[in-house]
């Protein structure tokens, strides 16, 4: 079954559903980024302190403690499951667009690689592989860029007429 370009031929109500979904999903995603900014100040040092604590730093304004086994497992589990479903939904919608197939492939595969690197990296950071904080930051940024680009392209495709 050919899905390429089907988004342009969807009924108006189906397009409205997809548009409402990706806008609401974006609100949730970018609110999550506010939470990350609040907890890490969007720095590699902030990422390290968020998961490993900063009890040794006498100059710390806010005392943070190392995440427990239960906290780290819960965080990773919840984020990997929910983000996988988010990007499954976006990927399924991207399949119906008339975008270049190579671009589609990148936008569909990259988030899953970044999810594994980001949350696997958080696990490794928590286990003491400190240089993984850089991988966590880079893969998290790639995940966000891919999310934003996917949503933008889907919204543009919803308004594009079938040719």
C-alpha positions in Angstrom: 0.0 0.0 0.0 1.4 3.4 -1.0 1.2 6.0 1.8 3.3 8.7 0.1 1.2 11.8 -0.3 -1.9 10.4 1.3 -2.0 13.3 3.9 -3.0 15.7 1.1 -6.1 13.6 0.2 -7.4 13.2 3.8 -10.8 14.6 4.6 -10.8 17.9 6.4 -11.8 16.4 9.8 -8.9 13.9 9.6 -6.5 16.8 8.9 -8.0 18.7 11.8 -7.4 15.7 14.1 -3.8 15.4 13.0 -3.2 19.2 13.3 -4.8 19.3 16.8 -2.7 16.3 17.8 0.7 17.6 16.7 0.0 21.1 18.2 -1.1 19.6 21.6 1.8 17.1 21.5 4.2 20.1 20.9 2.8 21.9 23.9 3.5 18.9 26.0 7.0 18.3 24.5 8.1 21.9 24.9 6.7 22.1 28.4 9.0 19.2 29.2 11.9 21.2 27.9 11.0 24.0 30.4 11.2 21.3 33.1 14.7 20.3 31.8 15.8 23.9 31.7 14.6 24.4 35.3 16.4 21.3 36.6 19.7 21.4 34.5 20.0 25.0 33.3 20.6 23.3 29.9 24.3 22.7 30.8 26.3 19.5 30.9 27.2 20.3 34.5 23.5 20.7 35.3 22.7 17.3 33.7 25.4 15.7 35.8 24.2 17.4 39.0 20.6 16.5 38.3 21.3 12.8 38.3 24.4 12.5 40.4 23.7 15.3 43.0 25.9 18.1 44.1 26.3 17.4 47.8 30.1 17.9 47.7 29.7 21.4 46.2 29.7 23.8 49.2 28.9 26.7 47.0 25.8 25.1 45.5 22.7 27.4 45.7 20.3 24.4 45.7 21.3 21.1 47.2 20.7 18.1 44.9 21.0 14.5 45.8 22.0 11.5 43.6 18.9 9.8 42.1 18.1 6.5 43.8 17.9 3.2 41.8 14.1 3.5 41.8 14.1 7.1 40.6 16.5 6.5 37.7 14.8 3.3 36.6 11.4 5.0 36.7 12.6 8.1 34.8 14.3 6.1 32.1 11.4 3.6 31.8 8.7 6.3 31.6 10.6 8.5 29.1 11.7 5.7 26.8 8.2 4.2 26.6 6.4 7.5 26.2 8.8 9.1 23.7 8.9 5.9 21.6 5.1 6.2 21.3 5.3 9.9 20.5 7.8 9.3 17.7 5.9 6.3 16.5 2.8 8.5 16.0 4.8 11.3 14.3 6.6 8.7 12.1 3.3 7.2 11.1 2.0 10.6 10.1 5.3 11.4 8.3 4.9 8.3 6.2 1.8 9.9 4.6 3.5 13.1 3.6 4.9 13.9 0.2 8.4 14.6 1.6 11.5 13.2 0.1 11.9 9.6 1.1 15.5 10.2 2.5 14.3 13.0 4.6 11.4 10.9 5.9 13.8 8.1 6.7 16.0 10.4 8.8 13.0 12.0 10.6 11.6 8.5 11.4 14.8 6.7 12.5 16.8 9.5 14.2 14.4 10.0 17.2 14.7 6.3 18.2 18.5 6.5 18.0 18.5 9.7 20.1 16.1 8.2 22.6 18.4 5.2 23.2 21.5 7.5 23.3 19.8 10.1 25.6 18.3 7.7 28.1 21.0 5.0 27.8 23.4 7.9 28.3 21.6 9.0 31.5 21.9 5.5 32.8 25.6 5.3 32.0 26.2 8.8 33.5 24.4 7.6 36.6 26.6 4.5 36.7 29.7 6.8 36.7 30.6 7.2 33.0 30.8 10.9 33.3 31.7 11.8 29.8 28.3 10.5 28.7 26.8 13.8 29.8 28.0 15.2 26.5 26.2 12.4 24.5 23.1 13.1 26.6 23.2 16.8 25.7 23.9 16.2 22.0 21.3 13.5 21.5 18.7 15.4 23.5 19.3 18.4 21.2 19.1 16.2 18.1 15.8 14.7 19.4 14.3 18.2 19.9 15.4 19.5 16.5 13.9 16.3 14.9 10.7 16.7 16.8 10.3 20.4 15.9 11.2 19.8 12.2 8.8 16.8 12.0 5.9 18.8 13.5 6.6 21.8 11.3 6.7 19.7 8.1 3.6 17.8 9.1 1.7 21.1 9.6 2.9 22.4 6.3 1.9 19.1 4.6 -1.6 19.4 6.1 -2.2 22.6 4.1 -0.5 21.5 0.9 -2.8 20.6 -1.9 -2.6 17.3 -3.7 -0.9 17.6 -7.1 
